[in-house]
Amino acid sequence: MQYDNTNSGAAFKKDNPNPKAPQYSGPLNVEGKDFEISLWEKTSKAGKPFLSIKVGPPREKKAYTPNAHNQSKSNGYAPQAEDDVDGIPF
């Protein structure tokens, strides 16, 4: 039996040093459409704690590519072509 996540979601605690970043975020499904939720813990002027919530489109997940960072930058760590190693045989 497949799990039905329609009209449900989850928020996970985030450890981000940026004070403006959401403290929690995660997926949300409403009537079959996917969203991303972000939550912040705040305190009202009356001193009562509450959660501020933002709902937006789901974030695109980036595919993992080994060495993608090194290949995209000329930082000296990118793999070199064989003819670019000054004749060293290894």
C-alpha positions as CSV (number, residue, x, y, z in Angstrom):
1,M,0.0,0.0,0.0
2,Q,1.4,3.4,-1.1
3,Y,1.4,6.2,1.4
4,D,-0.9,9.1,0.5
5,N,0.6,12.4,1.5
6,T,-2.3,14.5,0.0
7,N,-3.2,17.5,2.2
8,S,-0.3,17.0,4.6
9,G,3.3,18.2,5.1
10,A,6.2,18.3,7.4
11,A,8.6,21.0,8.7
12,F,12.1,20.1,9.7
13,K,14.4,22.2,12.1
14,K,17.1,24.0,10.2
15,D,20.5,25.0,11.6
16,N,21.3,28.2,9.6
17,P,23.4,31.0,11.1
18,N,21.5,33.6,9.1
19,P,18.9,35.2,11.5
20,K,16.5,35.9,8.6
21,A,16.5,32.3,7.4
22,P,13.5,30.1,8.3
23,Q,14.0,28.0,11.4
24,Y,11.9,25.2,10.0
25,S,11.1,24.2,6.4
26,G,9.7,21.3,4.4
27,P,7.3,20.0,1.9
28,L,3.5,20.6,1.9
29,N,0.8,19.1,-0.3
30,V,-2.5,20.7,-0.8
31,E,-5.1,18.9,-3.0
32,G,-2.4,17.1,-4.9
33,K,-0.2,20.2,-5.5
34,D,3.2,20.4,-3.9
35,F,4.6,23.5,-2.1
36,E,7.4,24.4,0.2
37,I,6.7,25.8,3.7
38,S,9.0,28.0,5.8
39,L,8.4,28.8,9.5
40,W,9.9,31.3,11.9
41,E,9.4,31.3,15.7
42,K,8.4,34.8,16.7
43,T,6.9,36.7,19.7
44,S,3.9,39.0,19.4
45,K,3.9,42.5,20.9
46,A,1.8,41.1,23.7
47,G,4.7,38.6,24.5
48,K,2.9,35.5,23.1
49,P,5.0,33.1,21.0
50,F,3.7,32.2,17.5
51,L,4.8,30.7,14.2
52,S,5.1,32.9,11.1
53,I,4.5,30.8,8.0
54,K,5.3,31.3,4.3
55,V,4.1,29.0,1.5
56,G,5.7,29.0,-1.9
57,P,6.6,26.8,-4.9
58,P,8.7,23.7,-4.1
59,R,12.4,24.2,-4.4
60,E,14.2,22.5,-7.3
61,K,16.5,19.8,-6.0
62,K,19.9,20.0,-7.5
63,A,21.3,16.7,-8.7
64,Y,24.6,15.6,-7.1
65,T,27.5,15.7,-9.5
66,P,30.8,14.6,-8.2
67,N,33.5,17.3,-8.6
68,A,31.0,19.7,-10.1
69,H,32.4,22.5,-8.0
70,N,36.0,21.9,-9.1
71,Q,35.1,21.4,-12.7
72,S,33.2,24.7,-12.9
73,K,36.0,26.9,-11.5
74,S,39.6,27.5,-12.4
75,N,40.9,27.0,-8.9
76,G,43.7,24.7,-9.7
77,Y,41.9,21.6,-8.5
78,A,39.9,20.9,-11.6
79,P,40.9,17.8,-13.6
80,Q,43.3,18.6,-16.4
81,A,43.5,17.1,-19.9
82,E,46.4,14.7,-20.4
83,D,48.2,17.0,-22.8
84,D,48.0,19.8,-20.2
85,V,50.3,18.2,-17.5
86,D,53.7,19.3,-18.9
87,G,54.8,15.9,-20.1
88,I,54.6,14.1,-16.7
89,P,53.8,10.5,-17.5
90,F,51.5,9.9,-14.5
